[in-house]
Amino acid sequence: MKKRKNIFIILGILLLIVILAISSYFFIKQVLENRNLDKQYEDIQDIVTTEIVSNNTEDKKEDIREIINLSELYKINNDLVGWIKIDGTNIDYPVMQNEDYYLRRNVYKNYSYYGTPYLAKYCDIKNSDNLVIYGHHIKNNAMFGELEKYKKKAFYNDHKYIKFYTLENELTIEHVYEVIATFKTVVYSDNGFKYYSFNNAKNSQDFNDYVSMCKQLQFYETEKTANYGDKLITLSTCEYSRKNGRIVVVAKEV
């Protein structure tokens, strides 16, 4: 009996070792994959970003300014429609458009766990009143993971502006948007706010209803709003406090 008991103990220990080894393997694999994906996007950022250094004659300090140029990246992949950037965060990525193709693909159209932020298929980059952009919520703050931080007003206070660059006749145009509301909701449910279905206002009432619902659901008051005729951008990512949850950041062009 004692011998049998010892065998069970040994088997249990061996099983535990196997489980730990498998868990460690997948953890290390994920870490290495994340590092590789981060490096891929750093390389892409290098393609579009040029640093301009100028000297401030008063205090003799260097002023470093980044210039975004999308033309080279567009030559690599003409599904590119823009570049999204929020200063002071990791959000600094290309934006593609080809239905849901980039849900798990990178700019080079290869499989990617990160995917690539993409513009909703029904949005027109030049004409839509609201540009809806989706990105994955990655736990290491990659992609749109840092949108979660907009739940706190202190983060909003330091990150009120979203930059969106578009390519027009081979020229890169910078559009600046100011955040007016951040909220969470659910999708695939009659109880959720279908923010993703609004891209063109039928009239002023339609536009005002959308903005009013965003403000009604917001985590905190931003003291900012939008009026009919304003152009909006809506960033969307997963939110895990509820099934099919989403966190949404809405901003207006300024």
Residue pairs with C-beta under 8 A, 6 or more apart in sequence:
33 113
34 113
34 138
34 140
34 142
37 106
37 112
37 113
37 114
37 142
38 142
40 106
40 112
41 93
41 114
41 142
44 73
44 94
44 107
45 92
47 72
47 73
47 76
48 68
48 69
48 70
48 72
48 73
48 83
48 94
49 66
49 67
49 68
49 69
50 66
50 67
50 69
51 64
51 65
51 66
51 67
52 64
52 65
52 66
52 67
53 62
53 63
53 64
53 65
54 62
54 63
54 65
55 61
55 62
55 63
56 62
56 63
68 83
68 85
68 165
68 172
68 174
69 172
70 80
70 82
70 83
70 165
70 166
70 167
70 172
71 167
71 170
71 172
73 80
73 94
73 107
74 80
74 167
76 107
76 108
77 96
77 107
77 108
77 109
79 96
79 97
79 98
79 101
79 102
80 94
80 95
80 96
80 107
80 167
81 95
81 96
81 97
81 119
81 125
81 166
81 167
82 94
82 95
82 119
82 125
82 164
82 165
82 166
82 167
83 92
83 93
83 94
83 95
83 164
83 165
83 172
84 91
84 92
84 93
84 95
84 117
84 133
84 162
84 163
84 164
84 235
85 91
85 92
85 93
85 162
85 163
85 164
85 165
86 92
86 146
86 159
86 161
86 162
86 163
87 159
87 161
87 163
88 158
88 159
89 141
89 146
89 149
89 159
90 141
90 142
90 145
90 146
91 135
91 143
91 144
91 146
91 147
93 116
93 117
93 135
93 143
94 107
94 116
94 117
95 116
95 117
95 118
95 119
95 133
95 164
96 102
96 107
96 116
96 117
96 118
96 119
97 118
97 119
97 121
97 123
97 125
98 118
98 121
99 121
100 118
100 121
101 118
102 115
102 116
102 117
102 118
103 115
103 118
104 111
104 112
104 113
104 115
105 111
105 112
105 115
105 116
106 112
106 114
106 115
106 116
107 116
114 136
114 138
114 142
114 143
115 135
115 136
115 143
117 133
117 134
117 135
117 143
117 144
118 133
118 134
118 135
119 125
119 131
119 132
119 133
120 131
120 132
120 133
120 134
120 196
120 199
122 199
123 130
123 131
123 132
123 199
124 199
125 131
125 166
127 200
128 199
128 200
129 198
129 199
129 200
129 201
129 207
129 230
129 231
129 232
130 198
130 199
130 200
130 210
130 231
130 232
130 233
130 234
131 164
131 199
131 231
131 232
131 233
131 234
132 195
132 196
132 199
132 234
132 236
133 233
133 234
133 235
133 236
134 144
134 236
134 237
135 143
135 144
135 147
135 235
135 236
135 237
136 142
136 143
136 144
136 145
136 237
136 238
137 143
137 144
137 145
137 147
137 148
137 237
137 238
137 239
137 240
137 247
138 144
138 145
139 145
143 237
144 235
144 236
144 237
145 237
147 182
147 235
147 237
147 247
147 249
148 237
148 239
148 247
149 155
149 159
150 156
150 159
150 179
150 182
150 219
150 247
150 249
151 182
151 184
151 219
151 247
153 219
153 220
156 179
156 182
156 220
156 222
159 179
160 178
160 179
161 176
161 177
161 178
161 179
161 251
161 254
162 176
162 177
162 178
162 179
162 233
162 235
162 249
162 251
163 174
163 175
163 176
163 177
164 174
164 175
164 177
164 233
165 172
165 173
165 174
165 175
166 172
166 173
166 175
167 173
175 231
175 233
175 253
176 253
176 254
177 232
177 233
177 251
177 252
177 253
177 254
178 224
178 251
178 252
178 254
179 222
179 224
179 249
179 250
179 251
180 211
180 214
180 215
180 222
180 224
180 225
180 226
180 250
180 251
180 252
181 211
181 214
181 215
181 217
181 218
181 222
181 249
181 250
182 218
182 219
182 220
182 247
182 248
182 249
182 250
183 193
183 214
183 217
183 218
183 219
183 247
183 248
184 217
184 219
184 239
184 241
184 242
184 245
184 246
184 247
184 248
185 192
185 193
185 195
185 217
185 245
185 246
185 248
186 192
186 242
186 243
186 244
186 245
186 246
187 194
187 196
187 244
187 246
188 244
189 244
192 244
192 246
193 213
193 217
195 210
195 213
195 214
195 234
195 236
195 248
195 250
196 234
196 236
198 206
198 210
201 207
201 210
201 228
203 228
204 228
207 226
207 227
207 228
208 228
211 225
211 226
211 250
214 248
214 250
215 225
224 252
226 232
226 252
230 252
230 253
231 252
231 253
232 250
232 251
232 252
232 253
233 250
233 251
233 252
233 253
234 248
234 249
234 250
234 251
235 248
235 249
235 250
235 251
236 246
236 247
236 248
237 246
237 247
238 245
238 246
238 247
239 245
239 246
239 247
